[in-house]
Amino acid sequence: MKIQTTIQKWGNSLAIRITGPLKTIPHFTANMPIEIEVNEEGLIIHPIAAKKRKLKIFKEAELLKGLNAKTAHADELIDINQKEFDNHD
């Protein structure tokens, strides 16, 4: 596919807008990170593949390991006095 367009000024930079049929290119979306390769023939634009993060599954025992009243900050729990609660508007 070949499309003719114009390089335009955008702030202090130059920009090429991807419009019309070009915006239907498979795998290109707004805010997608891209890589631009510059060579003697011009520019080549490639999408940057998103790194897939492997989710770590935690077991309850792993999460609670080493947890005690101090490390869980149980000493910082607030005990609301009923009188304070009733006077709050």
TORVO-658780 format. One record per atom (N, C-alpha, C, O): residue in three letters; atom name; x, y, z. Coordinates in steps of 0.1 Angstrom, whole numbers, plus 2048, in hexadecimal, padded with zeros to 3 digits. Layout:
! TORVO-658780
<site r="ala" a="CA" px="X" py="Y" pz="Z"/>
...
//
This chain:
! TORVO-658780
<site r="met" a="N" px="809" py="7F4" pz="800"/>
<site r="met" a="CA" px="800" py="800" pz="800"/>
<site r="met" a="C" px="809" py="80C" pz="800"/>
<site r="met" a="O" px="813" py="80D" pz="808"/>
<site r="lys" a="N" px="806" py="816" pz="7F8"/>
<site r="lys" a="CA" px="80D" py="822" pz="7F7"/>
<site r="lys" a="C" px="803" py="82E" pz="7F9"/>
<site r="lys" a="O" px="7F9" py="82E" pz="7F2"/>
<site r="ile" a="N" px="806" py="837" pz="802"/>
<site r="ile" a="CA" px="7FE" py="843" pz="804"/>
<site r="ile" a="C" px="807" py="84F" pz="804"/>
<site r="ile" a="O" px="813" py="84E" pz="809"/>
<site r="gln" a="N" px="803" py="85A" pz="7FE"/>
<site r="gln" a="CA" px="80B" py="866" pz="7FE"/>
<site r="gln" a="C" px="805" py="86F" pz="809"/>
<site r="gln" a="O" px="7F9" py="871" pz="80A"/>
<site r="thr" a="N" px="80F" py="875" pz="810"/>
<site r="thr" a="CA" px="80B" py="87E" pz="81B"/>
<site r="thr" a="C" px="816" py="889" pz="81C"/>
<site r="thr" a="O" px="81F" py="889" pz="814"/>
<site r="thr" a="N" px="815" py="891" pz="826"/>
<site r="thr" a="CA" px="81E" py="89C" pz="827"/>
<site r="thr" a="C" px="824" py="89C" pz="835"/>
<site r="thr" a="O" px="81D" py="89A" pz="83F"/>
<site r="ile" a="N" px="831" py="89E" pz="837"/>
<site r="ile" a="CA" px="837" py="8A0" pz="844"/>
<site r="ile" a="C" px="833" py="8AE" pz="849"/>
<site r="ile" a="O" px="834" py="8B8" pz="842"/>
<site r="gln" a="N" px="82D" py="8AF" pz="855"/>
<site r="gln" a="CA" px="828" py="8BB" pz="85A"/>
<site r="gln" a="C" px="830" py="8BF" pz="867"/>
<site r="gln" a="O" px="835" py="8B6" pz="86E"/>
<site r="lys" a="N" px="82F" py="8CC" pz="86A"/>
<site r="lys" a="CA" px="835" py="8D1" pz="877"/>
<site r="lys" a="C" px="82C" py="8CE" pz="882"/>
<site r="lys" a="O" px="820" py="8D0" pz="881"/>
<site r="trp" a="N" px="831" py="8C9" pz="88D"/>
<site r="trp" a="CA" px="829" py="8C6" pz="899"/>
<site r="trp" a="C" px="831" py="8CB" pz="8A5"/>
<site r="trp" a="O" px="83A" py="8C4" pz="8A9"/>
<site r="gly" a="N" px="82E" py="8D6" pz="8AA"/>
<site r="gly" a="CA" px="836" py="8DD" pz="8B4"/>
<site r="gly" a="C" px="843" py="8E0" pz="8AF"/>
<site r="gly" a="O" px="845" py="8E6" pz="8A4"/>
<site r="asn" a="N" px="84E" py="8DB" pz="8B5"/>
<site r="asn" a="CA" px="85C" py="8DD" pz="8B1"/>
<site r="asn" a="C" px="860" py="8D1" pz="8A9"/>
<site r="asn" a="O" px="86C" py="8D0" pz="8A5"/>
<site r="ser" a="N" px="857" py="8C8" pz="8A5"/>
<site r="ser" a="CA" px="85B" py="8BB" pz="89E"/>
<site r="ser" a="C" px="854" py="8BA" pz="891"/>
<site r="ser" a="O" px="84D" py="8C3" pz="88D"/>
<site r="leu" a="N" px="858" py="8B0" pz="88A"/>
<site r="leu" a="CA" px="851" py="8AD" pz="87D"/>
<site r="leu" a="C" px="849" py="8A0" pz="880"/>
<site r="leu" a="O" px="84C" py="897" pz="888"/>
<site r="ala" a="N" px="83D" py="89F" pz="879"/>
<site r="ala" a="CA" px="834" py="893" pz="87B"/>
<site r="ala" a="C" px="82F" py="88E" pz="86E"/>
<site r="ala" a="O" px="82D" py="896" pz="864"/>
<site r="ile" a="N" px="82C" py="881" pz="86E"/>
<site r="ile" a="CA" px="825" py="87B" pz="863"/>
<site r="ile" a="C" px="818" py="875" pz="869"/>
<site r="ile" a="O" px="819" py="86D" pz="872"/>
<site r="arg" a="N" px="80D" py="87A" pz="864"/>
<site r="arg" a="CA" px="800" py="875" pz="86A"/>
<site r="arg" a="C" px="7FC" py="868" pz="862"/>
<site r="arg" a="O" px="7FD" py="867" pz="856"/>
<site r="ile" a="N" px="7F8" py="85E" pz="86A"/>
<site r="ile" a="CA" px="7F3" py="852" pz="864"/>
<site r="ile" a="C" px="7E4" py="853" pz="863"/>
<site r="ile" a="O" px="7DD" py="851" pz="86D"/>
<site r="thr" a="N" px="7DF" py="855" pz="857"/>
<site r="thr" a="CA" px="7D1" py="858" pz="854"/>
<site r="thr" a="C" px="7CB" py="84E" pz="84A"/>
<site r="thr" a="O" px="7D2" py="846" pz="844"/>
<site r="gly" a="N" px="7BE" py="850" pz="848"/>
<site r="gly" a="CA" px="7B7" py="848" pz="83D"/>
<site r="gly" a="C" px="7BA" py="839" pz="83E"/>
<site r="gly" a="O" px="7B9" py="833" pz="849"/>
<site r="pro" a="N" px="7BD" py="833" pz="833"/>
<site r="pro" a="CA" px="7BF" py="824" pz="832"/>
<site r="pro" a="C" px="7CB" py="820" pz="83B"/>
<site r="pro" a="O" px="7CB" py="814" pz="83F"/>
<site r="leu" a="N" px="7D5" py="829" pz="83D"/>
<site r="leu" a="CA" px="7E0" py="825" pz="845"/>
<site r="leu" a="C" px="7DD" py="821" pz="854"/>
<site r="leu" a="O" px="7E3" py="819" pz="85A"/>
<site r="lys" a="N" px="7D2" py="828" pz="859"/>
<site r="lys" a="CA" px="7CF" py="825" pz="867"/>
<site r="lys" a="C" px="7C8" py="817" pz="869"/>
<site r="lys" a="O" px="7C6" py="813" pz="874"/>
<site r="thr" a="N" px="7C6" py="810" pz="85E"/>
<site r="thr" a="CA" px="7C0" py="803" pz="85F"/>
<site r="thr" a="C" px="7CB" py="7F8" pz="85E"/>
<site r="thr" a="O" px="7C7" py="7EC" pz="85D"/>
<site r="ile" a="N" px="7D7" py="7FC" pz="85E"/>
<site r="ile" a="CA" px="7E2" py="7F2" pz="85E"/>
<site r="ile" a="C" px="7E1" py="7E9" pz="86A"/>
<site r="ile" a="O" px="7E0" py="7EE" pz="875"/>
<site r="pro" a="N" px="7E1" py="7DC" pz="867"/>
<site r="pro" a="CA" px="7E0" py="7D3" pz="873"/>
<site r="pro" a="C" px="7EB" py="7D5" pz="87D"/>
<site r="pro" a="O" px="7F6" py="7D7" pz="87A"/>
<site r="his" a="N" px="7E7" py="7D3" pz="889"/>
<site r="his" a="CA" px="7F0" py="7D4" pz="895"/>
<site r="his" a="C" px="7F5" py="7E2" pz="898"/>
<site r="his" a="O" px="7FE" py="7E3" pz="8A1"/>
<site r="phe" a="N" px="7F0" py="7EC" pz="892"/>
<site r="phe" a="CA" px="7F4" py="7FA" pz="896"/>
<site r="phe" a="C" px="7E8" py="801" pz="89D"/>
<site r="phe" a="O" px="7DD" py="801" pz="897"/>
<site r="thr" a="N" px="7EA" py="806" pz="8A9"/>
<site r="thr" a="CA" px="7E0" py="80D" pz="8B0"/>
<site r="thr" a="C" px="7E5" py="81A" pz="8B6"/>
<site r="thr" a="O" px="7F1" py="81C" pz="8B7"/>
<site r="ala" a="N" px="7DC" py="822" pz="8BB"/>
<site r="ala" a="CA" px="7E0" py="82F" pz="8C1"/>
<site r="ala" a="C" px="7E9" py="82B" pz="8CE"/>
<site r="ala" a="O" px="7E6" py="822" pz="8D5"/>
<site r="asn" a="N" px="7F3" py="834" pz="8D0"/>
<site r="asn" a="CA" px="7FC" py="833" pz="8DC"/>
<site r="asn" a="C" px="804" py="826" pz="8DC"/>
<site r="asn" a="O" px="80A" py="823" pz="8E6"/>
<site r="met" a="N" px="805" py="81F" pz="8D1"/>
<site r="met" a="CA" px="80D" py="813" pz="8D0"/>
<site r="met" a="C" px="81C" py="817" pz="8CE"/>
<site r="met" a="O" px="81F" py="820" pz="8C6"/>
<site r="pro" a="N" px="825" py="811" pz="8D6"/>
<site r="pro" a="CA" px="833" py="814" pz="8D4"/>
<site r="pro" a="C" px="838" py="80E" pz="8C7"/>
<site r="pro" a="O" px="835" py="803" pz="8C3"/>
<site r="ile" a="N" px="840" py="816" pz="8C0"/>
<site r="ile" a="CA" px="845" py="812" pz="8B3"/>
<site r="ile" a="C" px="854" py="814" pz="8B2"/>
<site r="ile" a="O" px="85A" py="81B" pz="8BA"/>
<site r="glu" a="N" px="85B" py="80D" pz="8A9"/>
<site r="glu" a="CA" px="869" py="80F" pz="8A6"/>
<site r="glu" a="C" px="86A" py="814" pz="898"/>
<site r="glu" a="O" px="864" py="80F" pz="88F"/>
<site r="ile" a="N" px="872" py="81F" pz="896"/>
<site r="ile" a="CA" px="873" py="824" pz="888"/>
<site r="ile" a="C" px="882" py="822" pz="884"/>
<site r="ile" a="O" px="88B" py="826" pz="88A"/>
<site r="glu" a="N" px="883" py="81B" pz="879"/>
<site r="glu" a="CA" px="890" py="818" pz="873"/>
<site r="glu" a="C" px="893" py="821" pz="868"/>
<site r="glu" a="O" px="88A" py="823" pz="85F"/>
<site r="val" a="N" px="89E" py="828" pz="868"/>
<site r="val" a="CA" px="8A2" py="831" pz="85D"/>
<site r="val" a="C" px="8AD" py="82B" pz="855"/>
<site r="val" a="O" px="8B7" py="827" pz="85B"/>
<site r="asn" a="N" px="8AB" py="82B" pz="848"/>
<site r="asn" a="CA" px="8B6" py="826" pz="83F"/>
<site r="asn" a="C" px="8B6" py="82F" pz="833"/>
<site r="asn" a="O" px="8AF" py="839" pz="832"/>
<site r="glu" a="N" px="8BE" py="82B" pz="829"/>
<site r="glu" a="CA" px="8C0" py="833" pz="81D"/>
<site r="glu" a="C" px="8B3" py="835" pz="815"/>
<site r="glu" a="O" px="8B1" py="83F" pz="80E"/>
<site r="glu" a="N" px="8AA" py="82B" pz="816"/>
<site r="glu" a="CA" px="89E" py="82B" pz="80E"/>
<site r="glu" a="C" px="892" py="833" pz="815"/>
<site r="glu" a="O" px="889" py="837" pz="80F"/>
<site r="gly" a="N" px="893" py="835" pz="822"/>
<site r="gly" a="CA" px="889" py="83D" pz="829"/>
<site r="gly" a="C" px="887" py="837" pz="837"/>
<site r="gly" a="O" px="891" py="834" pz="83E"/>
<site r="leu" a="N" px="87A" py="837" pz="83B"/>
<site r="leu" a="CA" px="877" py="833" pz="849"/>
<site r="leu" a="C" px="86F" py="826" pz="849"/>
<site r="leu" a="O" px="867" py="823" pz="83F"/>
<site r="ile" a="N" px="872" py="81D" pz="852"/>
<site r="ile" a="CA" px="86A" py="811" pz="854"/>
<site r="ile" a="C" px="865" py="811" pz="862"/>
<site r="ile" a="O" px="86C" py="813" pz="86C"/>
<site r="ile" a="N" px="857" py="810" pz="864"/>
<site r="ile" a="CA" px="851" py="810" pz="871"/>
<site r="ile" a="C" px="84D" py="802" pz="875"/>
<site r="ile" a="O" px="845" py="7FB" pz="86E"/>
<site r="his" a="N" px="851" py="7FE" pz="881"/>
<site r="his" a="CA" px="84D" py="7F1" pz="886"/>
<site r="his" a="C" px="847" py="7F3" pz="894"/>
<site r="his" a="O" px="84B" py="7FB" pz="89C"/>
<site r="pro" a="N" px="83C" py="7EB" pz="897"/>
<site r="pro" a="CA" px="837" py="7EB" pz="8A5"/>
<site r="pro" a="C" px="841" py="7E4" pz="8AE"/>
<site r="pro" a="O" px="848" py="7DB" pz="8AA"/>
<site r="ile" a="N" px="842" py="7E9" pz="8BA"/>
<site r="ile" a="CA" px="84A" py="7E3" pz="8C4"/>
<site r="ile" a="C" px="842" py="7D9" pz="8CC"/>
<site r="ile" a="O" px="837" py="7DC" pz="8D2"/>
<site r="ala" a="N" px="845" py="7CC" pz="8CB"/>
<site r="ala" a="CA" px="83D" py="7C2" pz="8D2"/>
<site r="ala" a="C" px="83D" py="7C4" pz="8E1"/>
<site r="ala" a="O" px="848" py="7C6" pz="8E7"/>
<site r="ala" a="N" px="831" py="7C4" pz="8E7"/>
<site r="ala" a="CA" px="830" py="7C5" pz="8F5"/>
<site r="ala" a="C" px="836" py="7B9" pz="8FC"/>
<site r="ala" a="O" px="833" py="7AE" pz="8F8"/>
<site r="lys" a="N" px="83D" py="7BB" pz="907"/>
<site r="lys" a="CA" px="842" py="7B0" pz="90E"/>
<site r="lys" a="C" px="837" py="7AA" pz="917"/>
<site r="lys" a="O" px="831" py="7B1" pz="91E"/>
<site r="lys" a="N" px="835" py="79D" pz="916"/>
<site r="lys" a="CA" px="82B" py="797" pz="91E"/>
<site r="lys" a="C" px="831" py="794" pz="92B"/>
<site r="lys" a="O" px="83B" py="78D" pz="92D"/>
<site r="arg" a="N" px="82A" py="798" pz="935"/>
<site r="arg" a="CA" px="82E" py="796" pz="943"/>
<site r="arg" a="C" px="828" py="789" pz="948"/>
<site r="arg" a="O" px="81C" py="787" pz="947"/>
<site r="lys" a="N" px="830" py="781" pz="94E"/>
<site r="lys" a="CA" px="82B" py="774" pz="954"/>
<site r="lys" a="C" px="826" py="778" pz="962"/>
<site r="lys" a="O" px="82D" py="77D" pz="96A"/>
<site r="leu" a="N" px="819" py="774" pz="965"/>
<site r="leu" a="CA" px="814" py="777" pz="972"/>
<site r="leu" a="C" px="819" py="76C" pz="97C"/>
<site r="leu" a="O" px="819" py="760" pz="979"/>
<site r="lys" a="N" px="81C" py="771" pz="988"/>
<site r="lys" a="CA" px="820" py="768" pz="992"/>
<site r="lys" a="C" px="814" py="766" pz="99B"/>
<site r="lys" a="O" px="80E" py="76F" pz="9A0"/>
<site r="ile" a="N" px="811" py="759" pz="99D"/>
<site r="ile" a="CA" px="806" py="755" pz="9A6"/>
<site r="ile" a="C" px="80C" py="753" pz="9B4"/>
<site r="ile" a="O" px="815" py="74B" pz="9B6"/>
<site r="phe" a="N" px="806" py="75A" pz="9BE"/>
<site r="phe" a="CA" px="80B" py="758" pz="9CB"/>
<site r="phe" a="C" px="800" py="750" pz="9D3"/>
<site r="phe" a="O" px="7F4" py="750" pz="9D1"/>
<site r="lys" a="N" px="806" py="747" pz="9DB"/>
<site r="lys" a="CA" px="7FD" py="73F" pz="9E4"/>
<site r="lys" a="C" px="7FC" py="747" pz="9F1"/>
<site r="lys" a="O" px="805" py="74F" pz="9F5"/>
<site r="glu" a="N" px="7F1" py="745" pz="9F8"/>
<site r="glu" a="CA" px="7EE" py="74D" pz="A04"/>
<site r="glu" a="C" px="7F9" py="74B" pz="A0E"/>
<site r="glu" a="O" px="7FD" py="755" pz="A15"/>
<site r="ala" a="N" px="7FF" py="73F" pz="A10"/>
<site r="ala" a="CA" px="809" py="73D" pz="A19"/>
<site r="ala" a="C" px="816" py="745" pz="A16"/>
<site r="ala" a="O" px="81D" py="74A" pz="A1F"/>
<site r="glu" a="N" px="819" py="747" pz="A09"/>
<site r="glu" a="CA" px="824" py="74F" pz="A05"/>
<site r="glu" a="C" px="822" py="75E" pz="A09"/>
<site r="glu" a="O" px="82B" py="764" pz="A0D"/>
<site r="leu" a="N" px="816" py="763" pz="A07"/>
<site r="leu" a="CA" px="813" py="770" pz="A0A"/>
<site r="leu" a="C" px="813" py="773" pz="A19"/>
<site r="leu" a="O" px="817" py="77E" pz="A1E"/>
<site r="leu" a="N" px="810" py="769" pz="A21"/>
<site r="leu" a="CA" px="80F" py="76B" pz="A30"/>
<site r="leu" a="C" px="81C" py="767" pz="A37"/>
<site r="leu" a="O" px="81E" py="769" pz="A43"/>
<site r="lys" a="N" px="825" py="761" pz="A2F"/>
<site r="lys" a="CA" px="832" py="75D" pz="A35"/>
<site r="lys" a="C" px="83A" py="769" pz="A3B"/>
<site r="lys" a="O" px="83C" py="773" pz="A34"/>
<site r="gly" a="N" px="83E" py="767" pz="A48"/>
<site r="gly" a="CA" px="845" py="772" pz="A4F"/>
<site r="gly" a="C" px="83C" py="77D" pz="A54"/>
<site r="gly" a="O" px="842" py="787" pz="A59"/>
<site r="leu" a="N" px="82F" py="77C" pz="A52"/>
<site r="leu" a="CA" px="827" py="787" pz="A56"/>
<site r="leu" a="C" px="823" py="785" pz="A65"/>
<site r="leu" a="O" px="81F" py="77A" pz="A68"/>
<site r="asn" a="N" px="824" py="790" pz="A6D"/>
<site r="asn" a="CA" px="820" py="78F" pz="A7A"/>
<site r="asn" a="C" px="819" py="79D" pz="A7E"/>
<site r="asn" a="O" px="818" py="7A5" pz="A75"/>
<site r="ala" a="N" px="815" py="79F" pz="A8A"/>
<site r="ala" a="CA" px="80E" py="7AB" pz="A8D"/>
<site r="ala" a="C" px="816" py="7B7" pz="A8A"/>
<site r="ala" a="O" px="810" py="7C1" pz="A86"/>
<site r="lys" a="N" px="823" py="7B7" pz="A8C"/>
<site r="lys" a="CA" px="82B" py="7C3" pz="A8A"/>
<site r="lys" a="C" px="82D" py="7C5" pz="A7B"/>
<site r="lys" a="O" px="82B" py="7D0" pz="A76"/>
<site r="thr" a="N" px="830" py="7BB" pz="A73"/>
<site r="thr" a="CA" px="832" py="7BD" pz="A65"/>
<site r="thr" a="C" px="825" py="7BF" pz="A5D"/>
<site r="thr" a="O" px="825" py="7C5" pz="A52"/>
<site r="ala" a="N" px="81A" py="7BB" pz="A63"/>
<site r="ala" a="CA" px="80D" py="7BE" pz="A5D"/>
<site r="ala" a="C" px="807" py="7CC" pz="A62"/>
<site r="ala" a="O" px="7FD" py="7D0" pz="A5E"/>
<site r="his" a="N" px="80F" py="7D3" pz="A6A"/>
<site r="his" a="CA" px="80C" py="7E0" pz="A70"/>
<site r="his" a="C" px="7FE" py="7DF" pz="A78"/>
<site r="his" a="O" px="7F7" py="7E9" pz="A78"/>
<site r="ala" a="N" px="7FC" py="7D4" pz="A7F"/>
<site r="ala" a="CA" px="7F0" py="7D3" pz="A87"/>
<site r="ala" a="C" px="7F0" py="7DD" pz="A92"/>
<site r="ala" a="O" px="7E5" py="7E0" pz="A97"/>
<site r="asp" a="N" px="7FC" py="7E1" pz="A96"/>
<site r="asp" a="CA" px="7FD" py="7EB" pz="AA1"/>
<site r="asp" a="C" px="7F8" py="7F9" pz="A9D"/>
<site r="asp" a="O" px="7F7" py="802" pz="AA5"/>
<site r="glu" a="N" px="7F6" py="7FB" pz="A90"/>
<site r="glu" a="CA" px="7F2" py="808" pz="A8A"/>
<site r="glu" a="C" px="7E3" py="809" pz="A88"/>
<site r="glu" a="O" px="7DE" py="813" pz="A82"/>
<site r="leu" a="N" px="7DB" py="7FF" pz="A8B"/>
<site r="leu" a="CA" px="7CD" py="7FF" pz="A89"/>
<site r="leu" a="C" px="7C7" py="80A" pz="A92"/>
<site r="leu" a="O" px="7CB" py="80C" pz="A9D"/>
<site r="ile" a="N" px="7BD" py="810" pz="A8C"/>
<site r="ile" a="CA" px="7B6" py="81B" pz="A93"/>
<site r="ile" a="C" px="7A9" py="816" pz="A9A"/>
<site r="ile" a="O" px="7A1" py="80F" pz="A94"/>
<site r="asp" a="N" px="7A8" py="819" pz="AA6"/>
<site r="asp" a="CA" px="79C" py="816" pz="AAD"/>
<site r="asp" a="C" px="793" py="822" pz="AAF"/>
<site r="asp" a="O" px="797" py="82B" pz="AB7"/>
<site r="ile" a="N" px="788" py="823" pz="AA7"/>
<site r="ile" a="CA" px="780" py="82F" pz="AA8"/>
<site r="ile" a="C" px="777" py="82F" pz="AB4"/>
<site r="ile" a="O" px="770" py="825" pz="AB7"/>
<site r="asn" a="N" px="778" py="83A" pz="ABB"/>
<site r="asn" a="CA" px="770" py="83C" pz="AC7"/>
<site r="asn" a="C" px="762" py="83F" pz="AC2"/>
<site r="asn" a="O" px="760" py="847" pz="AB9"/>
<site r="gln" a="N" px="757" py="839" pz="AC8"/>
<site r="gln" a="CA" px="74A" py="83B" pz="AC3"/>
<site r="gln" a="C" px="746" py="84A" pz="AC4"/>
<site r="gln" a="O" px="73E" py="84F" pz="ABC"/>
<site r="lys" a="N" px="74B" py="851" pz="ACF"/>
<site r="lys" a="CA" px="748" py="85F" pz="AD1"/>
<site r="lys" a="C" px="74D" py="867" pz="AC5"/>
<site r="lys" a="O" px="746" py="870" pz="AC0"/>
<site r="glu" a="N" px="759" py="864" pz="AC0"/>
<site r="glu" a="CA" px="75F" py="86B" pz="AB4"/>
<site r="glu" a="C" px="757" py="868" pz="AA8"/>
<site r="glu" a="O" px="755" py="871" pz="AA0"/>
<site r="phe" a="N" px="752" py="85C" pz="AA7"/>
<site r="phe" a="CA" px="74A" py="858" pz="A9B"/>
<site r="phe" a="C" px="73D" py="85F" pz="A9A"/>
<site r="phe" a="O" px="739" py="864" pz="A90"/>
<site r="asp" a="N" px="736" py="861" pz="AA6"/>
<site r="asp" a="CA" px="729" py="867" pz="AA7"/>
<site r="asp" a="C" px="72A" py="876" pz="AA4"/>
<site r="asp" a="O" px="721" py="87C" pz="A9F"/>
<site r="asn" a="N" px="735" py="87D" pz="AA8"/>
<site r="asn" a="CA" px="737" py="88B" pz="AA6"/>
<site r="asn" a="C" px="73B" py="88F" pz="A98"/>
<site r="asn" a="O" px="73C" py="89B" pz="A95"/>
<site r="his" a="N" px="73E" py="886" pz="A8F"/>
<site r="his" a="CA" px="743" py="889" pz="A82"/>
<site r="his" a="C" px="737" py="88C" pz="A79"/>
<site r="his" a="O" px="72D" py="885" pz="A78"/>
<site r="asp" a="N" px="738" py="898" pz="A72"/>
<site r="asp" a="CA" px="72D" py="89C" pz="A69"/>
<site r="asp" a="C" px="72F" py="898" pz="A5B"/>
<site r="asp" a="O" px="727" py="89A" pz="A52"/>
//
